[in-house]
């Protein structure tokens, strides 16, 4: 592991026992440079995209000290110099719990200012009423790969599994798998996700694509790096005319992270899957 990256992680709260703070403390936020991770994995940011973070355990006090609760959605551009270490974000958001604010606008202004400094970039901050949480979509567009049979013996990413199939007819399709798993590079805890892929180009062999996705099962990397690696492998081995990869990771500490990378300048799918 890169020395600077390792030292930066060492200074973060990830993997450590940390006390909860319930009064506003912006210094709890810990930034991690994207460039360091990309240098380690050898990926170049030749894509567009964003990271969509949803926090479901966010509360603060209004002017009369009455608690207010809301879902928080953050949208961080993939070209921001930094990301926020997820446990530090959980601790930071927890520090709002016993702090009075003048209203939602005051909360949003505070979040936007603090998080903009942490990621060193403008970002989108949105409070979503809880009544909207039951509005789940019918499902992801496209074909689910999970019923395909095959040998699934690789436990580290193996891009050589990727294959093309059929004739040289350009297709425009989307596929997804709920079987994805990787592990946290610091704690070793499993990270479960649904991975959605949309592309235009010659057909990618679906069984091989599922085998490739399953090969991440013991791979240690952060969510953003995992999705970027998948995007790069597909571009290199399958040469699609356009490609989008979206990871919908399950919650940790009340927060889910959904990285989206695309060859086109388009937005992430702003949906919440049933497992989230």
DRENDREN-836901 format. One line per field, with one value per residue: y, z, x of N, C-alpha, C in turn. Coordinates in steps of 0.001 Angstrom, whole numbers. Layout:
! residues N
n.y: c(Y/...)
n.z: c(Z/...)
n.x: c(X/...)
ca.y: c(Y/...)
ca.z: c(Z/...)
ca.x: c(X/...)
c.y: c(Y/...)
c.z: c(Z/...)
c.x: c(X/...)
//
This chain:
! residues 276
n.y: c(-1193/2229/4532/7168/7036/4969/6156/8274/6892/5724/7838/8243/7570/5011/1593/1855/2174/4618/7441/8594/11730/14293/16965/19616/19160/19884/19167/16450/15306/13476/13534/11762/11474/11134/10694/9233/6673/5986/5965/3756/1680/1943/3182/5499/8543/8566/9092/10082/11002/10338/10139/8889/9379/8177/8983/7647/7986/10591/13439/16449/19348/21601/25157/25182/23056/20689/17458/16808/14733/13330/11969/12114/13114/13012/14180/13672/14870/12775/13678/15197/16305/14901/12305/11625/9916/7197/6439/8672/10505/9476/9916/12699/13496/12478/14301/16363/15811/16824/19512/22787/24216/26830/26083/24029/25177/26315/24026/22743/24649/24546/21856/21842/23673/22536/19936/20538/21677/19404/17567/19146/20403/21636/20301/18390/18731/17371/17262/14794/14109/11728/10442/9786/7524/5039/4756/2784/1695/-429/-2125/-2609/-1458/-3650/-6847/-9405/-11144/-13274/-15918/-17419/-20235/-21692/-21936/-20640/-19824/-17975/-15604/-13146/-10114/-10832/-9945/-11297/-13092/-11908/-11851/-11549/-12152/-13759/-12277/-9475/-7394/-4359/-3750/-2345/-2463/-3274/-4771/-6558/-7549/-9027/-10316/-9337/-8847/-7359/-6480/-4422/-2496/-1868/-2801/-5346/-6189/-7452/-6029/-5648/-5550/-4402/-4513/-2595/-2473/-722/-622/170/-1518/-4273/-7491/-8499/-11437/-12879/-14833/-14954/-12337/-12297/-14156/-12684/-10462/-11791/-12557/-10611/-11184/-11501/-9279/-6458/-3244/196/1323/3172/2803/152/193/1886/320/-1861/-516/328/-2169/-3315/-1459/-1794/-4525/-5105/-2988/-1158/1131/2975/3223/2535/2118/1183/1058/-198/-103/-1781/-559/841/1688/3203/4485/4426/3914/4851/4546/5902/5530/6654/6652/8674/12008/11890/11457/9751/6913/7784/6060/3816/640/-2468/-3861/-1856)
n.z: c(0/-841/774/1622/1311/3071/5482/5575/5824/8272/9971/9940/11264/10600/11269/13919/17427/18301/20112/20246/19112/19800/19365/17118/15123/12907/12431/12531/10034/7578/4939/1906/-651/-4045/-6119/-5091/-4615/-7246/-8447/-7189/-8202/-10857/-12573/-14885/-14804/-17082/-17505/-16932/-14206/-10889/-7292/-5361/-2253/367/3395/6138/8798/9963/11892/13568/15708/15884/16229/18597/19929/19179/17777/14387/11570/8631/5384/3919/945/-872/-3622/-5206/-7403/-9652/-10268/-8196/-6073/-3660/-1589/1060/3961/4974/7625/9060/7997/8969/11744/11750/10764/12847/14795/14537/15996/18564/18169/17627/14861/12586/10667/7753/5635/6899/7861/5418/4272/6061/5791/3043/2978/4763/3677/1080/1495/2466/291/-1565/-3658/-5436/-4582/-4526/-2190/-513/1271/1978/2471/4837/4054/1434/1323/935/-1709/-3787/-6777/-9490/-10223/-11494/-14794/-17635/-18021/-15593/-14482/-12766/-12730/-14406/-15182/-14370/-13884/-10947/-9730/-9358/-7094/-7022/-8917/-12333/-15326/-17657/-17918/-19316/-22307/-25780/-27704/-30246/-33432/-35239/-34532/-33453/-30254/-27844/-24591/-21170/-18166/-15017/-11729/-8597/-7043/-6222/-4371/-2390/-325/2534/2484/4827/7211/6462/6328/4694/1692/197/-2914/-5665/-9038/-11891/-15391/-18364/-21836/-25195/-28035/-29427/-28573/-25192/-23630/-21507/-19432/-18932/-18124/-15708/-14278/-14124/-12525/-10133/-9442/-7867/-5247/-2979/-3095/-1993/-1680/-1872/-2452/-4616/-6060/-6851/-8676/-10618/-11518/-12665/-14763/-16299/-16969/-18582/-20675/-21740/-22472/-23899/-25486/-25813/-27485/-25943/-22376/-19157/-15677/-12646/-9204/-6534/-3384/-268/2923/5373/8675/8469/6039/2539/-410/-3746/-6431/-9700/-12996/-16242/-19801/-21027/-20551/-18237/-15754/-12563/-11672/-9732/-7587/-5067/-4136/-3173/-1229/-51)
n.x: c(850/534/2691/1966/-794/-1420/-645/-2441/-4875/-4353/-4619/-7296/-10649/-11436/-11854/-11240/-12000/-14179/-15397/-18804/-19969/-22209/-22640/-22272/-19460/-17273/-14643/-14453/-14603/-12820/-10601/-9788/-7435/-8353/-6541/-4407/-5440/-6117/-3617/-2508/-4046/-3653/-5438/-6790/-8575/-10552/-13235/-16674/-18861/-20229/-20428/-22938/-24183/-26157/-27590/-29195/-29569/-29851/-30150/-31221/-31664/-34427/-35179/-36571/-35581/-36700/-36466/-35507/-35785/-34327/-33704/-30520/-28986/-26037/-24195/-21340/-18949/-17078/-14597/-13723/-11086/-10835/-12310/-14663/-13843/-15776/-16574/-15824/-17596/-20006/-19619/-19384/-21940/-23449/-22819/-24572/-26794/-27573/-27602/-28771/-30483/-31476/-33254/-34059/-32647/-30464/-29184/-28548/-26827/-24694/-23841/-23153/-21040/-19080/-18662/-17952/-15452/-14149/-14128/-13050/-14360/-17250/-20471/-23547/-26123/-28821/-31856/-34185/-37549/-38869/-41177/-40861/-39356/-40523/-40938/-40025/-38354/-39595/-37553/-34196/-33382/-33061/-31315/-31083/-28251/-28008/-28984/-27470/-25410/-22182/-18560/-17248/-14683/-12655/-11342/-10253/-10072/-10333/-9743/-9323/-11323/-13351/-15247/-16187/-19190/-21230/-22216/-20774/-22603/-23825/-25053/-27316/-27541/-28472/-27336/-27353/-26173/-26853/-25065/-22667/-19667/-17166/-14329/-13634/-10675/-9410/-10728/-11473/-14060/-17018/-18366/-21355/-23120/-25172/-24414/-24706/-24631/-24427/-24197/-23076/-22271/-20347/-21707/-21260/-20178/-22429/-22321/-19581/-19182/-20606/-19055/-16711/-17519/-18135/-15608/-14501/-14833/-13167/-11664/-9912/-10814/-11877/-15277/-15525/-13135/-13407/-15597/-14553/-12431/-13783/-15071/-12838/-11673/-13673/-13736/-11166/-11017/-13328/-14026/-16342/-18609/-19889/-20163/-21431/-21105/-22500/-22507/-24388/-24139/-24657/-25830/-23591/-23174/-25488/-25262/-25296/-23304/-22976/-21326/-20925/-19871/-19145/-18720/-19974/-21282/-23299/-25916/-26092/-28195/-30782/-31903/-33197/-32399/-34084/-32483/-31136)
ca.y: c(0/3469/5011/8319/6581/4208/7102/9007/6000/5511/8997/8280/6756/3706/445/2196/2460/6071/7883/9376/13153/14697/18402/19907/19114/19673/18608/14988/14874/13082/13443/10842/11899/10157/10421/8208/5385/5711/5613/2395/710/2166/3631/6897/9012/8906/8868/11038/10297/10902/9215/9254/8880/8343/8792/7409/8208/11989/14191/17664/20011/22901/26263/24879/21822/19510/16722/16705/13643/13377/11283/13041/12628/13762/13817/14176/14611/11790/14366/15947/15849/14021/11741/11628/8575/6992/6461/10061/11149/9023/10627/14113/13650/12239/15467/17292/15288/17673/20885/23526/24963/27723/25480/23169/25963/26454/22711/22527/25562/24015/20641/22191/24322/21595/18831/21114/21783/18054/16935/20182/20556/21796/19060/18568/18282/17389/16613/14138/13717/10288/9875/9333/6336/3822/4827/1983/1407/-1837/-2883/-2007/-1797/-4612/-8283/-9886/-12231/-14137/-17313/-18095/-21255/-21660/-22120/-19360/-20180/-16846/-14766/-11840/-9647/-11481/-9364/-12250/-13825/-11186/-12329/-11094/-13281/-13432/-11625/-8094/-6517/-3456/-3804/-1363/-3231/-3129/-6005/-6308/-8702/-8761/-11252/-8716/-8699/-7050/-6305/-3161/-2685/-1583/-3667/-6692/-6506/-7584/-4984/-6270/-4550/-4711/-3796/-2390/-2124/-394/-371/70/-2098/-5689/-8178/-9072/-12739/-12620/-15763/-14511/-11089/-12654/-14748/-11580/-9703/-12629/-12694/-9562/-11592/-11295/-8135/-5390/-1903/1035/1216/3979/2165/-1083/517/2420/-797/-2587/311/269/-3523/-3491/-635/-2351/-5875/-5246/-1825/-671/2502/3736/2318/3058/1123/1775/179/135/-824/-1794/414/653/2841/4021/5203/3634/4625/4381/5165/5809/5961/6535/7290/9828/12982/11650/11382/8461/6536/8194/5112/3004/-751/-3073/-4242/-651)
ca.z: c(0/-908/2114/1953/1426/4314/6596/5587/6413/9679/10709/9866/12315/10082/11936/15298/18354/18446/20853/19506/19448/19361/19128/15814/15128/11520/12372/12458/8639/7149/3479/1266/-2043/-5086/-6969/-4479/-4898/-8682/-8730/-6691/-9060/-12240/-13381/-15289/-14764/-18436/-17459/-16220/-13182/-9560/-6190/-4668/-872/1070/4844/6643/10245/10095/12708/14212/16502/15375/17164/19886/20395/18729/16773/12990/10897/7181/4588/3301/-284/-1350/-4969/-5276/-8737/-9616/-10459/-7002/-5638/-2485/-1086/2520/4556/5318/9067/9513/7632/9943/12999/11514/10713/14196/15650/14389/16712/19687/17791/17105/13615/12338/9687/6776/4845/7729/7848/4083/4095/6867/5132/1773/3262/5367/2771/-45/1928/2625/-1016/-2361/-4897/-5255/-4563/-4319/-881/-562/2342/1376/3521/5063/3367/106/1412/515/-3151/-4439/-8185/-9729/-10431/-12429/-16199/-18240/-17744/-14431/-14877/-11624/-12925/-15330/-14582/-14797/-12837/-10297/-8835/-9152/-5961/-7231/-10241/-13458/-16541/-18761/-18027/-20199/-23681/-26677/-28284/-31343/-34602/-35026/-34543/-32304/-29408/-26757/-23561/-19778/-17382/-13626/-10839/-7157/-6378/-6064/-3033/-2229/1108/2928/2545/6172/8230/5948/6361/3340/1113/-769/-3845/-6994/-10078/-13123/-16511/-19619/-22867/-26618/-28714/-29731/-27386/-24188/-23170/-20197/-18433/-18604/-17377/-14340/-13656/-13831/-11378/-8940/-9106/-6905/-3958/-1884/-3479/-991/-2264/-1586/-3440/-5805/-6816/-7431/-9856/-11643/-12073/-13557/-15962/-17101/-17521/-19682/-21801/-22331/-23013/-24732/-26397/-26169/-27989/-24739/-21219/-17825/-14601/-11447/-8045/-5475/-2221/901/3958/6536/9552/8031/4813/1361/-1391/-5072/-7454/-11093/-13944/-17598/-20888/-21442/-19492/-17808/-14315/-11933/-11431/-8360/-7080/-3914/-4362/-1983/-198/552)
ca.x: c(0/1278/2987/1144/-2177/-1500/-569/-3699/-5870/-4011/-5111/-8755/-11276/-11844/-11259/-10890/-13086/-14242/-16580/-19788/-20062/-23543/-22708/-21673/-17994/-16843/-13286/-14534/-14484/-11470/-10530/-8843/-7221/-8680/-5380/-3568/-6075/-6023/-2224/-2287/-4728/-3248/-6569/-6830/-9966/-11005/-14678/-17514/-19623/-20419/-20686/-24171/-24196/-27427/-27484/-30544/-29587/-29458/-31093/-30738/-32692/-34868/-34927/-37201/-34926/-37439/-35681/-35927/-35076/-34430/-32686/-29576/-28348/-24881/-23738/-19973/-18385/-15991/-13318/-13330/-9763/-10895/-13554/-14741/-13807/-17183/-16831/-15722/-18855/-20998/-19380/-19702/-23393/-23943/-22584/-25691/-27964/-27972/-27266/-29921/-30329/-32608/-34144/-33392/-31699/-29263/-28532/-27983/-25692/-23593/-23362/-22524/-19759/-18126/-18341/-17230/-14053/-13595/-13880/-12371/-15130/-18692/-21238/-24979/-26597/-30283/-32609/-35342/-38499/-38969/-42354/-40458/-38511/-41220/-41155/-38995/-38631/-39922/-36321/-33261/-33625/-32150/-31336/-30333/-27354/-27714/-29396/-26556/-24554/-20785/-17563/-16978/-13576/-11735/-11710/-9644/-10486/-9667/-10313/-9200/-12583/-14264/-15278/-17242/-19909/-22128/-21628/-20365/-23765/-23804/-26246/-27409/-28229/-28043/-27388/-26975/-26031/-26955/-24150/-21347/-19077/-15749/-14085/-13009/-9225/-8896/-11328/-11710/-15487/-17573/-19205/-22259/-23644/-25690/-23667/-25478/-23759/-25110/-23186/-23402/-21121/-20504/-22224/-20361/-20672/-23025/-21803/-18226/-19299/-20976/-17865/-15791/-18027/-17999/-14182/-14134/-15397/-12213/-10835/-9941/-10754/-13034/-16351/-15250/-12052/-13946/-16407/-13645/-11671/-14694/-15249/-11610/-11507/-14621/-13301/-9946/-11187/-14527/-14046/-17676/-18702/-20234/-20201/-21726/-21080/-23101/-22528/-25348/-23634/-25529/-25466/-22721/-23344/-26612/-24902/-24936/-22487/-23372/-20477/-21372/-18844/-19669/-17979/-20771/-21531/-24673/-26095/-26350/-29588/-31095/-32884/-32791/-32780/-34689/-31510/-30579)
c.y: c(1235/4058/6176/7942/5841/5138/7890/8166/5789/6647/9115/7418/5339/2578/696/2370/3958/6467/8676/10809/13641/16210/18730/20045/18842/19057/17081/14465/14585/12844/12416/11271/10790/9741/9300/6822/5022/5368/4174/1361/878/2595/5120/7349/9492/8722/10086/10271/11033/9773/9719/8583/9169/8031/8736/7653/9635/12758/15418/18247/21307/23959/26025/23594/20570/18787/16744/15566/13750/12439/12348/12398/13583/13261/14496/13869/13660/12430/15286/15432/14829/13398/11882/10192/8339/7012/7876/10832/10751/9784/12101/14332/13414/13438/16533/16985/16191/19139/21559/24273/25767/27159/24638/23931/26136/25148/22472/23410/25049/22780/20969/22808/23321/20512/19324/21284/20396/17407/17884/20391/20932/20429/19390/17966/18438/16659/16076/13681/12199/9660/9378/8018/5066/3787/4114/1738/-66/-2705/-2170/-2359/-2833/-6017/-8601/-11129/-13397/-15595/-18080/-19079/-21127/-21971/-20757/-19553/-19026/-15968/-13433/-11415/-10245/-10998/-10299/-13120/-13185/-11658/-11595/-12332/-12809/-12782/-10173/-7134/-5655/-3549/-2678/-2031/-2890/-4448/-5663/-7623/-8235/-9570/-10628/-8591/-8319/-6868/-4963/-3370/-2432/-2583/-5108/-7105/-6575/-6389/-5621/-5198/-5203/-3878/-3791/-1883/-1862/-65/-407/-417/-3541/-6437/-8742/-10379/-12618/-13557/-15330/-13215/-11368/-13279/-13665/-10795/-10491/-12748/-11623/-9982/-11389/-10119/-6995/-4033/-1125/982/1938/3319/892/-786/1085/1307/-1624/-1818/206/-1113/-3757/-2663/-1269/-3669/-6014/-4078/-1365/763/3461/2749/3090/1900/1809/732/683/-679/-724/-903/-109/1897/3770/4777/4204/4523/4001/5065/4897/6351/5690/7192/8548/10754/12896/11451/9952/8193/6845/7327/4380/1591/-1381/-3425/-3033/-20)
c.z: c(0/478/2538/2151/2736/5520/6717/6209/7901/10542/10684/10986/11878/10786/13376/16128/18630/19204/19956/20023/18940/19325/17939/15870/13708/11391/12332/11030/8277/5644/3034/-186/-3029/-5858/-6406/-4753/-6368/-9098/-8313/-7629/-10533/-13150/-13670/-15318/-16117/-18554/-16853/-15081/-11865/-8556/-5448/-3297/-277/2543/5430/8146/10533/10830/13295/15019/15821/16457/18537/20504/20088/17663/15390/12363/9390/6571/3921/2062/-678/-2740/-5200/-6659/-8663/-9827/-9292/-6532/-4500/-2341/432/3006/5237/6819/9608/9147/8606/11260/12876/11498/12084/15108/15498/15380/17830/19435/17180/15818/13365/11341/8708/5968/5595/7749/6506/3839/4849/6218/3855/1993/3765/4384/1520/267/1972/1284/-1984/-3709/-4547/-5298/-4387/-2973/-859/644/1753/2486/3625/4335/1966/135/932/-992/-3886/-5899/-8371/-9916/-11424/-13869/-16692/-17694/-16499/-14836/-13892/-11781/-13878/-14583/-15121/-13639/-12280/-9257/-8551/-8019/-5945/-8659/-11368/-14750/-17735/-18912/-19046/-21638/-24467/-27219/-29429/-32506/-34274/-35251/-33291/-31558/-28388/-25652/-22173/-19054/-15945/-12864/-9394/-6363/-5998/-4593/-3194/-732/1352/3060/3919/7188/7774/5963/4939/2949/8/-1649/-5003/-7987/-11359/-14212/-17738/-20659/-24253/-27340/-29090/-28460/-26489/-23701/-21729/-19117/-17988/-17801/-15932/-13607/-13268/-12602/-10080/-8510/-8139/-5459/-2773/-2168/-2484/-1664/-1841/-2749/-4743/-6687/-7505/-8728/-10974/-12296/-13040/-14867/-16880/-17725/-18709/-20903/-22512/-23057/-23984/-25693/-26779/-26699/-26880/-23597/-19956/-16834/-13323/-10338/-7009/-4241/-1055/2002/4926/7397/9111/6740/3688/349/-2756/-6151/-8860/-11996/-15360/-18600/-21366/-20252/-19073/-16302/-13847/-11872/-9970/-7818/-5877/-4137/-3077/-885/460/1552)
c.x: c(880/1452/2130/-304/-2375/-1494/-1863/-4802/-5627/-4557/-6631/-9345/-11625/-11100/-10867/-12152/-13087/-15501/-17522/-19801/-21409/-23735/-21813/-20155/-17498/-15461/-13289/-14358/-13035/-11475/-9501/-8667/-7592/-7432/-4525/-4125/-5928/-4598/-1940/-2890/-4362/-4377/-6456/-8292/-10473/-12510/-15354/-18192/-19690/-20580/-21917/-24165/-25568/-27229/-28891/-30667/-29129/-30543/-30418/-31894/-33116/-34677/-35534/-36657/-35738/-36615/-36342/-35131/-35315/-33406/-31815/-28970/-27221/-24525/-22392/-19405/-17192/-14623/-12974/-11976/-9804/-12281/-13538/-14692/-15156/-17459/-16745/-16986/-19955/-20848/-19748/-21212/-24017/-23790/-23671/-26817/-28463/-27631/-28487/-29553/-31599/-33614/-33359/-32349/-30384/-28471/-27840/-26766/-24476/-22988/-22591/-21147/-18724/-17699/-17627/-15754/-13413/-13257/-13179/-13051/-16565/-19375/-22703/-25368/-28116/-30854/-33914/-36288/-38643/-40152/-42013/-39679/-39198/-41464/-40024/-39353/-38973/-38684/-35433/-33631/-32626/-32288/-30515/-29537/-27334/-28133/-28481/-25665/-23132/-19869/-17184/-15876/-12630/-12241/-10972/-9965/-9656/-10323/-10206/-10446/-13526/-14123/-16369/-17960/-20796/-21412/-21288/-21534/-23741/-25136/-26180/-28206/-27701/-28262/-27013/-26868/-26125/-25928/-22813/-20948/-17613/-15534/-13412/-11503/-8626/-9417/-11495/-13167/-16048/-18435/-20046/-22899/-24380/-24894/-24491/-24548/-24625/-24049/-23803/-22158/-21398/-20900/-21118/-20983/-21153/-22494/-20399/-18242/-19677/-19788/-16860/-16251/-17866/-16536/-13691/-14401/-14460/-11279/-11016/-9760/-11991/-14028/-16014/-14195/-12534/-14703/-15535/-12835/-12525/-14866/-14025/-11412/-12435/-14221/-12108/-10194/-12356/-14739/-15451/-17618/-19107/-20412/-20528/-21725/-21551/-23090/-23516/-24965/-24612/-24956/-24412/-22881/-24453/-26368/-24665/-24221/-22740/-22527/-21019/-20274/-19346/-18727/-18691/-20998/-22998/-24718/-26336/-27852/-29909/-32223/-32302/-33306/-33314/-33693/-30862/-31540)
//
